[in-house]
Amino acid sequence: PVRRIKQTFDQGTGELLLPSDVLDFVTVAGEDIIFTSEDKEMLNKLTEPGLTLLGFKPLTLAKEGLHCGQPSFAYPEETLIKGSRELMKALVMQCKAKQKVALCCLTPRYRATTKYVYLVPSLETYDSAGNQLTPCGFHVIPLPFYNDTREQKFEKSPEVSSEVVELARKLINKLKFAYKPSNFKNPKLQQFWAHLEALALEYQAPDVIEDQTLPDKAAQADRLGPLTNEFINACSLNGANTSVSKRRATATSSSPAKKVKQSLPTSDLIQEIKSAIPNRKVDKFTVVQLKEFLTFHNQSVNNLRKAALVEAVYQLKV
């Protein structure tokens, strides 16, 4: 059997660290707050597992756009709690009659994240033969926090002519094929067994694995024929270059690799972030926007997560 062993080493000295030598911390206002194992255990038990009713909201507020996780279904279990079926039925019928949803705080188990949920009522229904179609209970819909949502700005998509649509349909029909899972082997699994075989039999190098999930470009070109150029010419906008881009220079190339130019934020974005700093609402911006803002102010953003980026913006004197 294969066993996995996790070991931590000091980056400076290379010394092996014990689990007691490794500490977790969070940087807040420039100071590192260290959490011990006891602190982490307490954080995992801030709330007892269960469902806490906070109130009721109109059913119209349970919009589809607010669903941010996998829903579940809550139903009564008469064998565990006597009378739960009647209580659940009464709650469901009252919520349906008054067009309400229950707002609750849910902690499914220890070490699980506490979240807000809507309980959407579902009445028990039957078909003409007396078979149950839907059970009596509540759909448990997870809700997002403030930091999980932001206003989306959608640009108007360009109009596509009927000629381009017809060419795209022909192109898709040409590339259709009968999919059989037995014809495709998992490349990662095949590579693992090849390395394991080379290690066991002391080969100098493992066998080269053919990735069967990659498309056969030669076969695709034979199938499409001139349809490819027709589709490219029909989709070209204002003489855009549709040729295949050149490969990047390899590590053995004599010329140094060019650095990718960082995109600069717009003046509107800079003003929005500046106006959000006094209200402590910088966390509503994306990671890309925060990095652009900090790069514009000559701040290093390498290997920084969103929490660190937000803290860096607050500490920035603008």
C-alpha positions as CSV (number, residue, x, y, z in Angstrom):
1,P,0.0,0.0,0.0
2,V,1.1,3.6,-0.7
3,R,1.2,5.9,2.3
4,R,1.3,9.7,2.2
5,I,3.5,11.5,4.6
6,K,3.4,15.3,5.0
7,Q,6.5,17.0,6.3
8,T,7.2,20.7,6.8
9,F,10.7,22.2,6.4
10,D,12.1,25.6,7.3
11,Q,12.7,27.6,4.1
12,G,15.8,29.3,5.6
13,T,17.6,26.4,7.3
14,G,16.0,23.4,5.7
15,E,15.3,22.0,9.2
16,L,12.4,19.6,9.7
17,L,9.6,21.2,11.6
18,L,7.3,19.4,14.0
19,P,3.5,20.1,13.9
20,S,3.9,22.1,17.2
21,D,6.4,24.4,15.5
22,V,4.0,25.5,12.8
23,L,1.6,28.3,13.7
24,D,-1.3,29.8,11.8
25,F,-1.7,33.6,11.7
26,V,-3.8,36.4,10.1
27,T,-2.4,39.8,9.4
28,V,-4.7,42.6,10.6
29,A,-3.6,46.3,10.5
30,G,0.0,45.3,10.1
31,E,0.1,42.9,13.0
32,D,0.2,39.1,12.9
33,I,-2.5,37.5,15.1
34,I,-1.4,33.9,15.9
35,F,-3.9,31.1,16.4
36,T,-3.0,28.1,18.5
37,S,-4.5,24.7,18.1
38,E,-6.9,25.4,21.0
39,D,-8.0,28.7,19.3
40,K,-8.7,26.9,16.0
41,E,-10.7,24.3,17.8
42,M,-12.8,27.0,19.5
43,L,-13.3,28.7,16.1
44,N,-14.7,25.5,14.8
45,K,-17.2,25.4,17.6
46,L,-18.4,29.0,17.7
47,T,-22.0,27.8,17.1
48,E,-23.6,24.5,17.9
49,P,-24.8,22.4,14.9
50,G,-28.4,23.2,14.1
51,L,-30.9,25.4,12.4
52,T,-31.9,28.8,14.1
53,L,-35.0,30.7,12.9
54,L,-34.3,34.4,12.5
55,G,-37.6,35.5,10.9
56,F,-39.8,35.4,7.8
57,K,-39.5,37.2,4.5
58,P,-41.8,37.6,1.5
59,L,-41.5,34.8,-1.0
60,T,-40.7,37.3,-3.8
61,L,-37.3,38.1,-2.1
62,A,-36.1,34.5,-2.7
63,K,-34.6,35.3,-6.1
64,E,-32.7,32.8,-8.2
65,G,-29.7,35.1,-8.4
66,L,-29.1,34.9,-4.7
67,H,-28.6,31.1,-4.7
68,C,-24.8,30.6,-4.2
69,G,-24.5,26.9,-3.2
70,Q,-25.9,23.4,-3.4
71,P,-29.4,23.4,-2.0
72,S,-30.8,20.6,0.2
73,F,-34.2,19.5,1.4
74,A,-35.4,19.4,5.0
75,Y,-38.2,16.9,5.8
76,P,-39.7,15.6,9.1
77,E,-38.4,12.4,10.7
78,E,-41.2,11.0,12.9
79,T,-39.0,8.1,14.2
80,L,-36.6,10.6,15.8
81,I,-38.9,13.4,17.0
82,K,-42.6,12.6,17.6
83,G,-45.0,15.2,16.2
84,S,-42.4,16.6,13.7
85,R,-44.5,15.6,10.7
86,E,-47.5,17.6,12.0
87,L,-45.4,20.6,12.9
88,M,-43.6,20.6,9.6
89,K,-46.9,20.3,7.7
90,A,-48.4,23.3,9.7
91,L,-45.3,25.4,9.0
92,V,-45.3,24.6,5.3
93,M,-49.0,25.3,4.9
94,Q,-48.8,28.6,6.7
95,C,-45.8,29.8,4.7
96,K,-47.5,28.8,1.5
97,A,-50.7,30.6,2.5
98,K,-48.9,33.8,3.5
99,Q,-46.3,33.5,0.6
100,K,-43.4,33.6,3.1
101,V,-40.0,32.0,3.3
102,A,-38.1,31.4,6.6
103,L,-34.7,33.1,7.1
104,C,-32.5,30.8,9.2
105,C,-28.9,30.5,10.3
106,L,-27.6,27.0,9.5
107,T,-24.6,25.2,11.0
108,P,-24.8,21.6,9.5
109,R,-22.1,20.1,11.7
110,Y,-18.9,20.9,13.8
111,R,-16.1,22.4,11.8
112,A,-18.6,23.5,9.1
113,T,-19.1,27.1,8.0
114,T,-22.2,28.8,9.4
115,K,-24.4,30.3,6.7
116,Y,-27.7,32.0,6.2
117,V,-30.4,30.1,4.3
118,Y,-33.9,30.5,3.0
119,L,-36.4,27.8,3.7
120,V,-38.8,27.7,0.7
121,P,-42.0,25.7,1.5
122,S,-42.9,22.6,-0.6
123,L,-46.4,21.1,-0.3
124,E,-47.0,17.3,-0.6
125,T,-48.6,16.5,-3.9
126,Y,-49.9,13.3,-5.5
127,D,-50.7,12.2,-9.1
128,S,-53.9,10.6,-10.3
129,A,-52.8,7.1,-9.2
130,G,-52.1,8.3,-5.7
131,N,-48.3,8.2,-6.0
132,Q,-46.4,11.0,-4.2
133,L,-44.9,13.6,-6.6
134,T,-43.3,16.0,-4.1
135,P,-42.8,15.5,-0.4
136,C,-43.8,17.9,2.4
137,G,-40.8,20.0,3.6
138,F,-38.6,23.0,2.9
139,H,-36.0,23.6,0.3
140,V,-32.9,24.8,2.1
141,I,-31.3,27.5,-0.2
142,P,-27.9,28.9,0.8
143,L,-27.6,32.7,0.7
144,P,-24.5,34.8,-0.1
145,F,-22.8,37.2,2.3
146,Y,-22.2,40.9,1.3
147,N,-18.7,40.1,0.1
148,D,-19.9,37.4,-2.2
149,T,-22.0,39.6,-4.4
150,R,-21.2,42.7,-6.6
151,E,-23.0,44.6,-9.3
152,Q,-22.3,43.2,-12.7
153,K,-21.8,45.5,-15.7
154,F,-22.7,43.6,-18.9
155,E,-21.8,45.1,-22.3
156,K,-24.1,44.7,-25.2
157,S,-23.0,41.7,-27.3
158,P,-22.3,42.3,-31.0
159,E,-25.0,41.2,-33.4
160,V,-24.2,38.1,-35.5
161,S,-25.4,37.7,-39.0
162,S,-27.4,34.6,-40.2
163,E,-24.5,33.7,-42.5
164,V,-22.1,33.3,-39.5
165,V,-24.7,31.3,-37.5
166,E,-25.2,28.9,-40.5
167,L,-21.4,28.5,-40.9
168,A,-21.0,27.8,-37.2
169,R,-23.8,25.2,-37.4
170,K,-22.1,23.4,-40.3
171,L,-18.8,23.5,-38.5
172,I,-20.2,21.9,-35.4
173,N,-22.0,19.2,-37.4
174,K,-18.8,18.4,-39.2
175,L,-16.9,17.9,-35.9
176,K,-19.6,15.6,-34.2
177,F,-18.6,12.1,-33.3
178,A,-19.9,9.2,-31.3
179,Y,-18.4,9.4,-27.8
180,K,-17.5,6.2,-26.1
181,P,-15.7,6.4,-22.7
182,S,-13.8,3.2,-23.4
183,N,-11.9,4.9,-26.2
184,F,-10.4,7.5,-23.9
185,K,-7.9,6.6,-21.1
186,N,-7.3,9.0,-18.2
187,P,-3.9,10.6,-19.1
188,K,-3.0,11.4,-15.5
189,L,-3.7,7.9,-14.3
190,Q,-1.7,6.4,-17.2
191,Q,1.2,8.7,-16.4
192,F,1.1,7.7,-12.8
193,W,1.3,4.0,-13.7
194,A,4.1,4.6,-16.2
195,H,6.2,6.4,-13.5
196,L,5.4,3.7,-11.0
197,E,6.4,1.0,-13.4
198,A,9.7,2.8,-14.3
199,L,10.5,3.2,-10.6
200,A,9.8,-0.5,-9.8
201,L,11.7,-1.8,-12.8
202,E,14.5,0.7,-12.5
203,Y,14.0,2.2,-16.0
204,Q,15.9,5.4,-16.8
205,A,12.7,7.1,-18.0
206,P,9.0,6.2,-18.1
207,D,7.3,5.4,-21.3
208,V,5.8,8.4,-23.2
209,I,2.0,8.5,-22.6
210,E,-0.2,9.4,-25.5
211,D,-3.0,11.8,-24.3
212,Q,-6.1,10.5,-26.1
213,T,-8.2,13.4,-24.8
214,L,-6.5,15.9,-27.1
215,P,-8.2,16.6,-30.4
216,D,-6.8,15.1,-33.7
217,K,-6.1,18.3,-35.6
218,A,-5.2,16.5,-38.8
219,A,-8.5,14.6,-38.8
220,Q,-10.4,17.8,-38.0
221,A,-8.7,19.6,-40.9
222,D,-9.7,16.8,-43.3
223,R,-13.3,16.9,-42.1
224,L,-13.7,20.6,-42.3
225,G,-11.9,21.3,-45.6
226,P,-12.5,24.9,-46.8
227,L,-15.2,25.5,-44.2
228,T,-12.5,26.6,-41.7
229,N,-11.3,29.5,-43.9
230,E,-14.9,30.5,-44.7
231,F,-15.8,30.7,-41.0
232,I,-12.7,32.7,-40.2
233,N,-13.3,35.2,-43.0
234,A,-17.0,35.5,-42.0
235,C,-16.0,36.2,-38.3
236,S,-13.2,38.7,-39.1
237,L,-14.1,42.2,-37.7
238,N,-12.4,45.3,-39.1
239,G,-9.6,43.2,-40.6
240,A,-8.6,41.5,-37.3
241,N,-5.7,39.2,-37.5
242,T,-7.0,35.6,-37.3
243,S,-3.7,33.9,-38.1
244,V,-2.2,31.4,-35.6
245,S,0.0,33.0,-33.0
246,K,3.6,32.1,-32.9
247,R,4.9,29.9,-30.2
248,R,6.7,31.4,-27.2
249,A,10.4,31.2,-27.0
250,T,11.7,28.2,-25.1
251,A,14.0,28.3,-22.1
252,T,17.0,27.4,-24.4
253,S,16.4,30.5,-26.6
254,S,19.3,33.0,-26.5
255,S,16.9,36.0,-26.4
256,P,15.5,36.9,-23.0
257,A,11.8,36.4,-22.5
258,K,9.7,39.5,-22.7
259,K,7.8,40.5,-19.6
260,V,4.0,40.8,-19.9
261,K,2.9,44.4,-19.7
262,Q,0.6,45.1,-16.7
263,S,-2.7,46.6,-17.6
264,L,-3.4,50.0,-15.9
265,P,-6.7,50.7,-14.2
266,T,-9.1,53.3,-15.7
267,S,-9.6,56.6,-14.0
268,D,-13.2,55.6,-13.1
269,L,-11.9,52.5,-11.3
270,I,-9.3,54.5,-9.4
271,Q,-11.9,57.0,-8.2
272,E,-14.3,54.2,-7.2
273,I,-11.7,52.5,-5.1
274,K,-10.6,55.8,-3.5
275,S,-14.2,56.6,-2.6
276,A,-14.7,53.1,-1.1
277,I,-11.7,53.4,1.2
278,P,-13.3,55.7,3.8
279,N,-16.4,53.5,3.9
280,R,-14.3,50.3,4.3
281,K,-15.9,48.8,1.2
282,V,-12.8,48.0,-0.8
283,D,-13.5,44.2,-0.5
284,K,-16.4,44.5,-3.1
285,F,-13.8,44.9,-5.9
286,T,-12.2,41.9,-7.6
287,V,-8.7,40.7,-7.2
288,V,-7.7,41.9,-10.6
289,Q,-9.0,45.4,-10.0
290,L,-7.2,45.6,-6.6
291,K,-4.0,44.4,-8.2
292,E,-4.3,47.0,-11.0
293,F,-4.9,49.7,-8.5
294,L,-1.9,48.8,-6.3
295,T,0.3,48.3,-9.3
296,F,-0.7,51.8,-10.5
297,H,0.6,53.1,-7.1
298,N,3.9,51.2,-7.4
299,Q,3.0,48.6,-4.8
300,S,4.1,44.9,-5.0
301,V,1.2,42.5,-5.5
302,N,3.0,39.2,-6.1
303,N,1.5,36.1,-4.3
304,L,-1.0,38.2,-2.4
305,R,-4.5,37.0,-1.7
306,K,-7.6,39.2,-1.6
307,A,-7.5,39.8,2.1
308,A,-3.9,41.0,1.9
309,L,-4.7,43.2,-1.2
310,V,-7.6,44.8,0.7
311,E,-5.4,45.5,3.7
312,A,-2.7,47.0,1.4
313,V,-5.2,49.3,-0.2
314,Y,-6.3,50.5,3.3
315,Q,-2.7,51.2,4.3
316,L,-2.0,53.1,1.1
317,K,-1.9,56.8,1.5
318,V,-3.9,58.2,-1.5
